Amino acid sequence: MARVLLFGPLRDLAGWREKRIEAGSVSALRIALAEADAELGEAISGPGVQVAVDQALVRGDAALSDGSEVAFLPPMSGG
């Protein structure tokens, strides 16, 4: 199972910060999250949302192993 973390407005939208979800890849995880909560599924696929697997940013799909940590990071701004 992957340890899924949500931050900022994604966490607020979902109503949770951390869950364990069975998925073999980031794309499968996105599908599972969208099936459970369509609004969250849309938000995590939105522009600027980044994904980190085991604390390394990934682009596109990535394989997950048992115990992987997957963080969905909302767009950030700063100055």
Residue pairs with C-beta under 8 A, 6 or more apart in sequence:
1 20
1 21
1 22
1 66
1 67
2 20
2 21
2 22
2 23
2 29
2 64
2 67
2 68
2 69
2 70
3 18
3 19
3 20
3 67
3 68
3 69
3 70
4 18
4 19
4 20
4 21
4 29
4 33
4 70
4 71
4 72
5 17
5 18
5 69
5 70
5 71
5 72
6 14
6 16
6 17
6 18
6 71
6 72
7 17
7 71
7 72
7 73
7 74
8 73
8 74
9 43
9 74
10 40
10 43
10 44
10 49
10 72
10 74
11 17
13 39
13 40
13 43
14 37
14 40
21 29
21 32
21 33
22 32
23 29
23 32
23 64
24 63
24 64
25 61
25 62
25 63
25 64
26 51
26 53
26 58
26 60
26 61
26 62
26 64
26 70
27 61
28 64
29 64
29 70
30 41
30 44
30 45
31 41
33 40
33 41
33 44
34 40
34 41
34 42
34 44
34 45
35 41
43 49
44 72
46 75
47 75
48 74
48 75
49 72
49 73
49 74
49 75
50 57
50 72
50 73
51 57
51 58
51 62
51 70
51 71
51 72
51 73
52 58
52 69
52 70
52 71
52 73
53 62
53 64
53 68
53 69
53 70
54 68
54 69
55 69
55 71
64 70
